Amino acid sequence: MEDEAPKIQFFPIINGLQKMALYETKARLYLIGSNNTQTKFRVLKIDRTEPYSLQITDDKVEYSQRQIKELLSMINEGNRAQSGQRQQIGLSRTVSAFGIVGFVRFLEGYYIILVTKRRKVAVLGLHTIYKVEDTTMIYIPHDSVRKASDDEAKYVRLFQNIDLSSNFYFSYSYDLTHSLQYNMEPPRDIPLEILARFKASTFCMDEVERAENFLNLSVNSKDSGEDGNKKPRSQPVKDQKDEKAEQENAKGDSSTAEHGISNQSKFSSQPNSSPRARMKSTVCYGTRNKPYSKYVWNSYLLKPVEESLHPAWILPITHGFVSQNNISVYGRSFFLTLIARRSCRYAGTRFLKRGANFEGDVANEVETEQIVYDAHVSSLHLGRFTSFVQIRGSIPSHWSQDVSKMVPKPPITFDLMDPYAETAGKHFNELLRRFGSPIVVLNLVKRREQRPHESILSTEYSRLVNQLNLTLPPQHRIQYLPFDMARVNKQKDENVMTRLSEIAYRAVKKTGIFQSSAPYYCHHLNANIHYRQMERTSTQGHHDFGSRRNSVLGQRRGRKQTGVVRVNCVDCLDRTNTAQFCLGKCALAFQLYALGVLERPGLEFDSDCVRMLEEMYEDHGDTLALQYGGSQLVHRIRTYRRTAPWTSQGNDIMQTLSRYYSNTFSDTEKQNAINLFLGVYVPQEESVPIWELPSDYLLHHSFTRGFRPCHSRSSSQWWDAEVMESLPLPVDEEQKTVSLLMPVSPTEPKVDLYVDHHRPSEFCILSELFSYHMSHSVRDYMPHFTTDESPFSVRRRPGKRQEELSRSHSTSSPTSSSLSAPKNPGMTGQASTSSTASSGTSSTESEGSDDEELSVASAGSDEDEGAVPPGLSLLAFFPPMTHTYGRSFKPPSRADSAVYKRYEQIYRATSHPASKTSRNAAPLVLIQRSSFSVDSSVETAPPAVPRRSRDLYHRHVATAALGPHPPQHHDLLMYRKFTSFS
């Protein structure tokens, strides 16, 4: 029997430097970094004598706690004042931190930016996501060598306008720049030169965590923490071995690594093998992903030191939104996480960044990922994780709005015509490369207006998509879905949420969702029709995954999301956020069904789970609107559901004014700050200051900076050849590579996520844990008056009118339970308190219904052509009690009346004294019913026990003392008759 090839298992490498302390002398800055347990340290030495250049020394050596204290003591002794000197300058601790944001220089010397406060905001399995709460900016050169510049202070103030404590996130072990599907994908294309061949060396979480007390070591103190278990002094462990040993290891391990990476079906261990045999036959590697530079907002700040420093010092930081809630299903927790990544390319404010640049980067591009997983199994390899990704972004064309005139809606103009759709081709080529096919485009821009304003964008967008689809294969073409959301919202006989739910269902069914583990076997035996019809691809690339003939027990194959839904309006704010909520609601139903929570993939609007999701998307939309538009959402989800109270109109007016003020007066300075932070503009002594530039158009478009395109590619083939070869799977996942790969043991600190997350050596209080303070569906959303704890039950509160306001001829969404049953207002997007008034619409034109426009959204629905909307009636305003409460009053029965009279007599006899009128009445005798013969406060006669019961009890007692009795004769005959059948 031939030996089986070893199975490969990959573990993410944890960033070993999670706590830092900055020490300073007159000539040097010393940055000491440590892991969580403060057992391994690294040192950065920064020269302060250079006024302009950045001189950093990283010895790439790991020190122990004893060694780092000796090193600090030695530096302190060397920098003390000698005899005769007045000032005593030694080693002093400046600040403690949790990570390096980066280094930046304007006109003078360099600054170092450190994260001084962090807060835990989400947990993905054993990976922790932090939010930056505070930073500090320290000038590196000493004052004695500083050469002052007049504009330096202006640049510093402009740079600090980017509030790093507002929606910037990072993680030490999880790559926030990629999706969960990409992070769980094993590496495929790994160059041999990056294989590291060496033997690996063996708080109040909800509140803001401060770094002030880390490494607050007295340089003259002794090792107080090592008295209990002193170890012999060891030499520093270097990361790199000599070349001979590295070459020998590379020769011996290269074939194994290549074989393990190419055989994707052997990543998971066999279910029938023993754990010990599995450990022996499994080869473990630690990996570190290459962050996607599009979502790394401090890439320019890390550029001066990225190549020279150890990777543990590099901390990518993203910008966007992160939120996490707990869906409790009868005590079992399912964590719902929303992660939004804002692109740093062509980034800016609302009216100053529109359309796209020549590289295909669009304005206000945000990738939103919705992750749901079972919190009881936190391992990424063994747990059940699901995710769904959607994106938003401006229309990929060269258009802008003139903000020189102070008008609420500046006119839309096209700066450059693109007859061959080259800019749009670059944009969609990147989407195909990153997400695969199909690309579903949901365009929410108005299509018809009395005065053309938005409609010219819709016409151009449709032309661009048709131009690109001419040369694409039919199975991979871009699917364009126009939906005039603003006009449909004005029509009283239409329901926006119903139409969006139908579009979302068809879009999610096209792209599918990501599922890390194999579906439950019941999903194969009796799969839901909507779940079975979803286009799906397994995690190992099998396109026929999911059919009954291919379902085999024991195969650990999950599901992949192929393609993405791209949503846009003009600003990509209000309407886009509502459409993304409908997509997220539909995807959440499929995710919960895949996790075995729901019997069918459908959720109702008035349930606790959907209300939780709605609030998350409201916060998600408010945050993204503040970043791009300068104010919160104007038209919210409740506005389109027509459930917003009349007082919300005043809030909408205030948000509109706030957005107008921000766009008119403060967006220019904010745009300059973003350009300075991202390195789009680099200050120089000879150049014009950024605040004097009339426009930043020349900074964001490469053609104007002297770069010329290479016309070697045909205009008809706008995609890369490797992209088309891997479709419908994304080529980025099929050719995934990593920046570091090394052989490790699962129990090593650098890959042991359990110890890094739970920290069993530290004392923690249960009430201070992050999961304890997480928003909970039962505690924060379930009403107090109900006994039904299911987060999927419809909450019909007393006093609400159950009135159907949508069209009677429009059917419910495909996920509704029955077509013949009366519609639930929550399924159509209408709450029970909704009205027929359309709120939040600012357009003044009045047009009829356009069935041709909505043909894509309403295709396949069973409509009753002869039905007409019902008129107003008294029953509509005052519904009967049966419709509101589910019950109605009726006369009591004779038996119930007799019982009531009996209790009434007992109350009168015991509560009121005997009156004159009741003397002649018959006395009331209360007889207590009991199983005992005599009852009194003195003695009680126990009930008689029959002889058969006493004999049975004695036999049981004898069996416990003497053992079992031999079987009786008729039992032996029965046993012989049973064995004769075999």
C-alpha positions, 0 to 999 in steps of 0.5 A: 500500500502506497503512503498517502501524501501529507495533508496541508493545513494553513494558519494565519500568522499573528502579528507578533507586535501588539504592544509598543513603547517609545523611548527617546534620547537626544540622538535616538528614538527606540521603539520597543515592540512586544507580543501580548504576553510580553515574552518576545520583543523587537527593537527599532532604532530611529536616528534623530540627528538627520533633519530631512531623511529617515534613518531606521535600523531594524536588527530583526532580532527577538529579545526576551524580557530580561534582555530588553531590560538590560538593553534599556538599562545600558542605553540609559547608562550611556546617555546619562550626564557626565560630570560637569554637565548641567542637564541630565539627559537619559532614556525617558519613555515618551508614549505607549502604543498598539501599532504604527500607522506610518511615517510622513514628511511635509517640508521638514523632517519625518513624523511617526504616527502611533495608535495609542487607544483601541477598542474591540468592535468585532470578533470573527471566530478567534480573530479580533477586529479593533477600531482606532480610538486615538493616535499621536503624531511625534516629530522625529528630528531633535530640536537642535537640528530642526530647520523650520519652514513657514508652511510646515504648521499649515500642512500639519493642521491639514493632515490632522484634519483626517480624524484617525479615531473616526472609522479606521480599523485594523486586526493583528491576525485577520486580513480586513482588506480581503473578503472572508472567502478569499482569506479562507482560500488556500494559497495556490501560486507561491514563488519558491523565493518567498518560502521561509525555511527555518524551525519556528521558535517554540482588559475591559474589551468594550471600553477604550483600551489605553496603552499607557501602562505597557512596558512602563519599566524602570531601567534600573529595576530587576526582573520581578516578573521572572523570579518564580521561574528563572531560565538560563540566559539565552542568546537572541534568536535570529529570523534568518539562518545561514544560506547552507541550511536554508538551501538544504531545507528548500530542497527537501521541502519544496516538493512537499509544499508544491504537492500539498498546494496543488492537491486542494482536495487533501486540505481537510483530514479524513473523518475516519482517521484518528486524531493522532494519525491526523496530526502525524499526516498533516503538514502545517504552514503559517501564512501572511496574506498580501493586503489589497492595496486598494483598501489600505489607507496607510499604504503611503505612510508605510511606504518609506519603511515597508521594505526595510522593516520586519513584517511584524511592524507593518499594520494595514489600516482600513477605512469604512464601517464595522458592526457586529450583533448577536442573533440569539436563537433560543440561546444559541448565538449566531454573530452577524457582522457587517464590514464596509471597506472604502477604497483609497483610490480616487477618494474624496468628497461628494461633489469634488469626486464624481465618476471615474479616473482613467485607471477605472477607479470610481468615486465613493467605492465601498465593498460591503461584506455581511458575515454570519457564523455559528459562535459556538464553534470559533475555528475557521477550519471547523466552524460554519461561516457564511458571507455575502459581498456587495459593492457600491460605486459611482457610474464609471464614466468621466462626468462631474458637477459644477459646484461654482454655482450655489445651487442644491443640484449642480448640473451634470456634465460629461468631461470626456466622451468614451466611445469604446468604454475603455474606462468602464472596461478597466473597472469591470475587468477589475471586478471580474478579476476579484469576484468572478462572474456574473456581475449584476449592475443595479442602477437606481438612477432616474430614467425619465425626467421633465428636465434631464438631470440624472437621466443622462447618466442612466442613458450613458451607463446603459450604453457603456454596459451594452458596449462591453457586452458585445464582446463578452461570452453570453454566459459571462455578460454583465447583467444590467438592471435599471430601477427608477426607485425615486419615481416608484416611491412617489406612486401610491399604488406601488411599493418600493420594498416589494420591488427591491425584494424581488430584484434582490432575490434574483440577484442573490440567486445569481451570485450565491453566497459563500459557505465554508462548510458542507451543507447539511444532509437534509438540504440535499434530501429535501432542499428548499426550491429557492435554495436549490435553484441558486447558482452555486460553485463549491469551494473546490471549483466544482460547478455542478455542486449541489445536485443530488447525484453529486451529494456524498456524505463525508465530502467537506465542500462548501459553497462559493460566491461567484460574481457580485452585485454592484449598486449605484445611484447618483451619490451612492448614499440614500437609495443605494443604502436601501437597496443594499439593505434589501440585498442583505436581508435576502442574503441573510435568509439564505445564510441562516438557512444554510446554517440550519436555523430556518426551515425556508430562506425567508425573513419578514420585515417586522421580525426582531432579526430584520429590525436588527439588520435594518439598524445595522444598515442604517448605521452603515449608511450614516457612516458612509454618508458622513465620510462622503457627503458630510451628513447622515442619510436624508432618505432612510430605509423607513422612508421607503418603507413608509413607516417613518413618523411625520417628525422625521421630515424635519430631521430630513430637512436638517440633514439636507441643510447640513449636507449642503453646507458641508458640500459648499464650504468644507469639502475643499479643505477635506479633499485637500486633507485626503489628498495629503494623507493618501500621498496623492499630493506630496509637498515640496519646497518648489511646488505650489501649496495644495491649498492654492491649487485651483483643482486636483484633477491633474493629481488623480488622472495619470494621462495629465501627468505625462503617462501615456497608455499602451494601445497593445490591447484591442479595444474589443478585448477589454478584459485580461486573458487570465480572467476569462480562463478562470471565469466564473471563478475569480482569478485572484482566488485561483492564483492566490499568493502570500507574502510569507509562508513557513512551516509551523506547529499549531500550538506555536504562539505565532499561529495559536489564535486560541491563546491570542483571543482568550488569553487564559493567563490573564484575569478577566471579568465576565461582565467586561467581555466584548461578547457580553456587551454586544447588541443582543436580539433578545435583550435589545430587540425582543419586546417585553410583553411577549413570550415567543423568544424567536427572533424570526417571529412577526411582532404584532403589537396591540393597537397597530392597524393591520392594513394592506397598502400595497397593490392587491394585484402584486404578489408577494416575494418568492420567499413568501410562504403562501400565495393564497394567504393574506399578505403580512405587511412585514413581507411587503416592506410595509409596517402595520402603522404605515400610511399611504402618503409618500414621504421623502420625495423631492421630485415634483414631476408626476408620471404614470406607471411604466411597466416596461421599465420594471419588466426586469424586476417583476418578471415571473410574478403572477399578477391579476390583471383584472384586480383594482386597488380597494377603496377607502371604507370604514372597515379599513380605518376601524378593523374588527378585533379579530384582525387586530388581536386575533380574538373576539368577544362572545357570551360566556357558556353556562359552565363558565358562568357557574364557575364565575358565580362560585368564585364570586360567592367565595370572595364575598364570604371571605372578604365581607362580614355577614350582613343582616340581609345574609343571615337567613342565607345558606352557610357556605361550606368549603370542602378541600379535595385531597387524596389522603383520607384524613387531613388535619394540622395534627396528623395525616394518614398516608394512602394505602399501597397495594401489595403488588406495588410493595412486592415490585419495590422489594424485588428492585431492592433485592436486585441492587443487593443480590444481582439480577434474577434469572430469566423466566421460562417464557422469556427464554422461549421468546429469545430462542424464537428471536435468534432462530430468525437469524 
